[in-house]
Amino acid sequence: GLYIAGGLERSLGSPDSVANDLELKGDLKFAQLTADLFGALRQVRHLQHRTSILSTFLSQQVLIALANQNIEEVLERRPIDATVLFCDLRGSSRIVEEGQGDLMGLWDKVSEALGVMTEAITHEGGVIGDFQGDAAMAFWGWPLAADDQVERAARAALAIRRRFAKMAQQKGNRLANFACGLGLSHGPAIAGRIGTPDQFKVGVFGPVVNRAARLES
């Protein structure tokens, strides 16, 4: 909104009203330009907010593909053929017990390990569905279905396995003591936004999720 205050040197009914009209037209054009700039800034903020929400769950390549779609429609739950991947750090309970004197340092290590998982997942276009302590769950098939989603999930799992195996052989590596269990499953599911309007996450639901978790364990 704009608040305009001031006064005119002459009455609008005077012989000089033509000059005053020109001044008023100039002021109105300036006000219109200000309003246009404000509207453009609001649009930019809206797009930034939209991107920040989606980037929490989706890889960059998926974000580009969804750039012109309505965010509410994108997040709406719907049936899909999902490929689900579970990743869990092996021996983490023992590591926590041994490292309880430096929980902050251990927290950083677990976060770094989760970063290894998420990097491989997002590189293959997967969606991060959840973190559960030292485990991550991801899925493919939403919001965009892909003919090669099973292969993408398998490539992500193999990349995670290779990365942890390589770090285990590197003397002095912060994650040398970590290993990762993996479970991969494919089948029908429901995917989309779950929660309340103010607090929600993107998730996948169905027997395929439980099967992937059992395979991982």
PEQUI-V954387 format. One record per residue. N is the residue number from 1. PHI is phi in whole degrees, -180 to 180 (NA if undefined). NEAR is the number of other C-alpha atoms within 10 Angstrom. D_FIRST is the distance of its C-alpha to the first C-alpha in Angstrom with 2 decimals. Layout:
n=N phi=PHI near=NEAR d_first=D_FIRST
n=N phi=PHI near=NEAR d_first=D_FIRST
This chain:
n=1 phi=NA near=5 d_first=0.00
n=2 phi=-121 near=7 d_first=3.80
n=3 phi=-111 near=4 d_first=6.79
n=4 phi=-116 near=6 d_first=9.90
n=5 phi=-133 near=5 d_first=13.35
n=6 phi=148 near=5 d_first=16.88
n=7 phi=-146 near=6 d_first=19.92
n=8 phi=-104 near=9 d_first=22.16
n=9 phi=-70 near=8 d_first=25.68
n=10 phi=-130 near=12 d_first=27.22
n=11 phi=-72 near=11 d_first=26.93
n=12 phi=-64 near=13 d_first=25.61
n=13 phi=-89 near=9 d_first=29.02
n=14 phi=-83 near=9 d_first=31.00
n=15 phi=-61 near=10 d_first=32.91
n=16 phi=-91 near=12 d_first=30.39
n=17 phi=-65 near=13 d_first=27.54
n=18 phi=-62 near=12 d_first=27.98
n=19 phi=-64 near=12 d_first=27.12
n=20 phi=-64 near=18 d_first=24.07
n=21 phi=-60 near=12 d_first=22.99
n=22 phi=-63 near=11 d_first=23.37
n=23 phi=-64 near=13 d_first=21.26
n=24 phi=-64 near=13 d_first=18.46
n=25 phi=-63 near=12 d_first=18.83
n=26 phi=-64 near=12 d_first=18.65
n=27 phi=-65 near=12 d_first=15.43
n=28 phi=-66 near=12 d_first=13.92
n=29 phi=-63 near=12 d_first=15.41
n=30 phi=-64 near=12 d_first=13.96
n=31 phi=-64 near=14 d_first=10.35
n=32 phi=-65 near=12 d_first=11.44
n=33 phi=-62 near=12 d_first=13.07
n=34 phi=-61 near=13 d_first=10.20
n=35 phi=-64 near=14 d_first=8.32
n=36 phi=-64 near=12 d_first=11.84
n=37 phi=-63 near=12 d_first=12.41
n=38 phi=-63 near=13 d_first=9.51
n=39 phi=-63 near=12 d_first=10.90
n=40 phi=-65 near=12 d_first=14.32
n=41 phi=-64 near=12 d_first=13.82
n=42 phi=-62 near=12 d_first=12.80
n=43 phi=-65 near=12 d_first=15.94
n=44 phi=-63 near=12 d_first=18.02
n=45 phi=-61 near=12 d_first=17.20
n=46 phi=-62 near=12 d_first=18.13
n=47 phi=-67 near=13 d_first=21.32
n=48 phi=-64 near=11 d_first=22.17
n=49 phi=-64 near=12 d_first=21.92
n=50 phi=-61 near=14 d_first=24.03
n=51 phi=-66 near=16 d_first=26.56
n=52 phi=-65 near=11 d_first=26.87
n=53 phi=-66 near=13 d_first=27.76
n=54 phi=-69 near=18 d_first=30.30
n=55 phi=-68 near=14 d_first=31.79
n=56 phi=-67 near=13 d_first=32.88
n=57 phi=-114 near=20 d_first=35.33
n=58 phi=-114 near=21 d_first=35.97
n=59 phi=-75 near=20 d_first=37.71
n=60 phi=-62 near=14 d_first=36.17
n=61 phi=-67 near=13 d_first=38.20
n=62 phi=-71 near=19 d_first=37.01
n=63 phi=-60 near=17 d_first=33.34
n=64 phi=-63 near=11 d_first=33.90
n=65 phi=-66 near=11 d_first=35.58
n=66 phi=-101 near=15 d_first=32.72
n=67 phi=-56 near=12 d_first=29.88
n=68 phi=-104 near=8 d_first=28.94
n=69 phi=-100 near=10 d_first=29.63
n=70 phi=-70 near=10 d_first=27.43
n=71 phi=-63 near=14 d_first=27.46
n=72 phi=-66 near=9 d_first=28.11
n=73 phi=-69 near=10 d_first=31.04
n=74 phi=-63 near=16 d_first=32.33
n=75 phi=-81 near=18 d_first=32.45
n=76 phi=-62 near=13 d_first=33.95
n=77 phi=-68 near=18 d_first=37.54
n=78 phi=-163 near=14 d_first=40.35
n=79 phi=-72 near=15 d_first=44.10
n=80 phi=-144 near=19 d_first=45.20
n=81 phi=-96 near=18 d_first=48.34
n=82 phi=-103 near=26 d_first=47.59
n=83 phi=-114 near=27 d_first=49.37
n=84 phi=-113 near=30 d_first=49.02
n=85 phi=-125 near=31 d_first=49.99
n=86 phi=-107 near=29 d_first=50.67
n=87 phi=-128 near=27 d_first=51.24
n=88 phi=-139 near=24 d_first=52.67
n=89 phi=-72 near=19 d_first=54.06
n=90 phi=-82 near=17 d_first=57.78
n=91 phi=71 near=13 d_first=59.31
n=92 phi=-68 near=19 d_first=56.03
n=93 phi=-62 near=11 d_first=57.38
n=94 phi=-64 near=9 d_first=60.27
n=95 phi=-65 near=13 d_first=58.02
n=96 phi=-65 near=15 d_first=55.80
n=97 phi=-63 near=10 d_first=58.91
n=98 phi=-73 near=12 d_first=60.29
n=99 phi=-106 near=14 d_first=57.04
n=100 phi=-66 near=11 d_first=55.94
n=101 phi=-75 near=10 d_first=56.50
n=102 phi=-138 near=10 d_first=53.62
n=103 phi=-65 near=13 d_first=51.09
n=104 phi=-64 near=11 d_first=48.22
n=105 phi=-65 near=12 d_first=50.26
n=106 phi=-66 near=18 d_first=51.21
n=107 phi=-57 near=14 d_first=47.57
n=108 phi=-63 near=12 d_first=46.89
n=109 phi=-66 near=15 d_first=49.89
n=110 phi=-63 near=21 d_first=48.84
n=111 phi=-62 near=14 d_first=45.33
n=112 phi=-65 near=14 d_first=47.01
n=113 phi=-65 near=22 d_first=49.27
n=114 phi=-63 near=19 d_first=46.40
n=115 phi=-64 near=13 d_first=44.83
n=116 phi=-61 near=16 d_first=48.04
n=117 phi=-65 near=27 d_first=47.67
n=118 phi=-67 near=22 d_first=44.02
n=119 phi=-63 near=15 d_first=44.53
n=120 phi=-67 near=20 d_first=47.35
n=121 phi=-67 near=28 d_first=45.49
n=122 phi=-68 near=19 d_first=42.29
n=123 phi=-62 near=14 d_first=44.47
n=124 phi=-98 near=21 d_first=46.03
n=125 phi=80 near=24 d_first=42.75
n=126 phi=-81 near=30 d_first=43.15
n=127 phi=-106 near=27 d_first=40.51
n=128 phi=-77 near=22 d_first=40.71
n=129 phi=-88 near=22 d_first=40.99
n=130 phi=-170 near=17 d_first=41.81
n=131 phi=-117 near=14 d_first=43.31
n=132 phi=-129 near=9 d_first=45.94
n=133 phi=66 near=12 d_first=47.19
n=134 phi=-104 near=17 d_first=49.14
n=135 phi=-124 near=20 d_first=48.82
n=136 phi=-130 near=21 d_first=46.40
n=137 phi=-122 near=26 d_first=46.07
n=138 phi=-135 near=26 d_first=44.83
n=139 phi=-151 near=27 d_first=45.02
n=140 phi=-124 near=29 d_first=44.96
n=141 phi=108 near=24 d_first=44.37
n=142 phi=-146 near=28 d_first=40.69
n=143 phi=-79 near=22 d_first=38.11
n=144 phi=-117 near=13 d_first=40.36
n=145 phi=-79 near=12 d_first=44.04
n=146 phi=-140 near=14 d_first=46.46
n=147 phi=-64 near=8 d_first=50.13
n=148 phi=-106 near=11 d_first=50.95
n=149 phi=-66 near=23 d_first=48.99
n=150 phi=-65 near=19 d_first=52.27
n=151 phi=-64 near=13 d_first=53.44
n=152 phi=-63 near=20 d_first=50.13
n=153 phi=-63 near=25 d_first=50.38
n=154 phi=-65 near=20 d_first=54.01
n=155 phi=-64 near=16 d_first=53.22
n=156 phi=-63 near=23 d_first=50.62
n=157 phi=-63 near=24 d_first=53.23
n=158 phi=-66 near=13 d_first=55.88
n=159 phi=-64 near=18 d_first=53.61
n=160 phi=-64 near=24 d_first=52.89
n=161 phi=-61 near=18 d_first=56.63
n=162 phi=-63 near=12 d_first=57.60
n=163 phi=-65 near=16 d_first=55.08
n=164 phi=-68 near=20 d_first=56.31
n=165 phi=-64 near=15 d_first=59.92
n=166 phi=-67 near=13 d_first=59.42
n=167 phi=-67 near=17 d_first=57.86
n=168 phi=-65 near=17 d_first=60.76
n=169 phi=-92 near=11 d_first=63.15
n=170 phi=-94 near=11 d_first=61.34
n=171 phi=-63 near=9 d_first=62.86
n=172 phi=87 near=10 d_first=60.34
n=173 phi=-67 near=11 d_first=57.39
n=174 phi=-59 near=16 d_first=54.98
n=175 phi=-109 near=17 d_first=55.13
n=176 phi=-64 near=15 d_first=58.87
n=177 phi=-88 near=15 d_first=59.59
n=178 phi=-97 near=18 d_first=57.07
n=179 phi=-133 near=19 d_first=57.91
n=180 phi=-130 near=22 d_first=55.84
n=181 phi=-90 near=17 d_first=56.82
n=182 phi=-133 near=23 d_first=55.41
n=183 phi=-139 near=20 d_first=55.32
n=184 phi=-130 near=23 d_first=54.29
n=185 phi=-147 near=23 d_first=54.16
n=186 phi=-137 near=21 d_first=53.02
n=187 phi=172 near=14 d_first=52.49
n=188 phi=-70 near=17 d_first=50.25
n=189 phi=-161 near=19 d_first=47.25
n=190 phi=-112 near=16 d_first=43.77
n=191 phi=-135 near=25 d_first=40.89
n=192 phi=146 near=20 d_first=37.14
n=193 phi=-76 near=18 d_first=34.65
n=194 phi=-135 near=16 d_first=36.24
n=195 phi=131 near=10 d_first=34.75
n=196 phi=-103 near=8 d_first=31.74
n=197 phi=-59 near=7 d_first=28.15
n=198 phi=-92 near=5 d_first=27.27
n=199 phi=-130 near=7 d_first=30.60
n=200 phi=-149 near=10 d_first=32.50
n=201 phi=-143 near=15 d_first=34.70
n=202 phi=-95 near=21 d_first=36.32
n=203 phi=-141 near=22 d_first=39.93
n=204 phi=-132 near=28 d_first=43.06
n=205 phi=-138 near=15 d_first=45.42
n=206 phi=152 near=14 d_first=48.99
n=207 phi=-57 near=13 d_first=52.66
n=208 phi=-61 near=21 d_first=52.09
n=209 phi=-70 near=25 d_first=50.13
n=210 phi=-63 near=14 d_first=52.97
n=211 phi=-66 near=19 d_first=55.52
n=212 phi=-64 near=21 d_first=53.87
n=213 phi=-65 near=20 d_first=53.73
n=214 phi=-66 near=14 d_first=57.42
n=215 phi=-63 near=14 d_first=58.41
n=216 phi=-64 near=17 d_first=56.68
n=217 phi=-73 near=13 d_first=58.47
